[in-house]
Amino acid sequence: MLRMVEENPALSTHFINYLVMRNRRIEQDLIDHMFNFSEKRLARTLLLLARNRPGNRVAPILEKIGQDTLAEMVGTTRSRVNFFMNKFRKLGYIHYNGGLTVYDSLASVLHE
């Protein structure tokens, strides 16, 4: 890898950008976990997963991810994830029936 980075400046630039963005994401996750309640952490996680889709369009994003997995990602219990998912659904921020659709309006939870 070191030889490739030394020989290819474009790869070097791309790799450094990747490392900086990865470090930034890790710092944001740590800050999020330390200072935000689980509701905001879940909203942020869902928005990040939705925005990683091609075109950033509204589309079913999570067909096979369970609430247990979301709970692990957020750092809370499955019952809390279930409670907040139901709350988000009732408020129209998400829709799920076989797949999960996350709407941009969910971002309002982050600013409360």
C-alpha positions in Angstrom: 0.0 0.0 0.0 2.8 2.4 0.9 4.5 1.8 -2.5 1.1 2.4 -4.3 0.6 5.7 -2.4 4.1 6.9 -3.1 3.9 6.0 -6.8 0.4 7.3 -7.5 -0.4 10.9 -6.3 -4.1 10.6 -7.2 -4.4 7.5 -5.1 -2.5 9.3 -2.3 -4.9 12.2 -2.4 -8.0 9.9 -2.5 -6.6 7.8 0.4 -5.9 10.9 2.6 -9.4 12.3 1.9 -10.9 8.9 2.9 -8.9 8.8 6.1 -9.9 12.4 7.0 -13.6 11.8 6.3 -13.4 8.5 8.3 -11.8 10.2 11.2 -14.4 13.0 11.1 -17.2 10.5 11.1 -15.8 8.6 14.1 -15.5 11.9 16.0 -19.1 12.8 15.1 -20.3 9.4 16.3 -18.4 9.8 19.6 -19.8 13.3 20.2 -23.3 12.1 19.2 -23.1 9.2 21.7 -21.8 11.3 24.5 -24.1 14.3 24.2 -27.4 13.1 22.5 -30.2 11.1 23.8 -31.0 7.8 22.1 -33.9 9.3 20.1 -31.5 11.8 18.4 -28.9 9.1 17.8 -31.5 6.9 16.2 -32.7 9.7 14.0 -29.1 10.5 12.9 -28.4 6.9 12.2 -31.5 6.5 10.0 -30.7 9.7 8.1 -27.1 8.6 7.6 -28.2 5.2 6.3 -30.8 6.9 4.0 -28.3 9.4 2.6 -25.9 6.6 1.7 -28.3 5.5 -1.0 -27.5 6.4 -4.6 -29.0 9.8 -5.5 -30.0 10.5 -1.9 -33.6 9.9 -3.0 -36.5 8.7 -0.8 -36.5 5.0 -1.2 -36.9 1.9 0.9 -33.4 1.6 2.5 -33.6 -1.1 5.1 -35.3 -4.2 4.0 -33.5 -6.7 6.2 -32.1 -4.6 9.1 -33.8 -5.4 12.4 -34.4 -3.3 15.5 -31.8 -5.3 17.3 -29.2 -4.2 14.8 -30.4 -0.6 15.0 -30.2 -0.7 18.8 -26.6 -1.9 18.6 -25.7 0.9 16.2 -27.4 3.5 18.4 -26.2 2.1 21.7 -29.6 1.5 23.3 -32.1 -1.3 23.7 -34.4 -2.8 21.1 -37.5 -1.7 23.1 -36.3 2.0 23.0 -35.7 1.7 19.2 -39.2 0.2 18.8 -40.7 3.1 20.9 -38.9 5.7 18.8 -39.6 4.0 15.5 -43.3 4.0 16.3 -43.1 7.7 17.3 -41.3 8.6 14.1 -43.9 6.6 12.0 -46.8 8.4 13.8 -45.2 11.8 13.1 -44.7 10.9 9.4 -40.9 10.9 9.5 -40.6 7.3 8.4 -42.7 4.6 6.8 -42.1 0.9 7.1 -44.0 -2.1 5.7 -41.5 -4.6 4.5 -38.9 -1.9 3.9 -38.0 1.3 5.7 -38.4 4.7 4.0 -36.8 7.6 5.8 -38.0 11.1 4.9 -35.9 14.2 5.2 -38.3 15.6 7.7 -36.7 13.3 10.3 -33.9 15.8 10.5 -36.2 18.1 12.5 -35.6 15.7 15.5 -31.9 16.6 15.4 -32.7 20.3 15.9 -35.1 19.9 18.9 
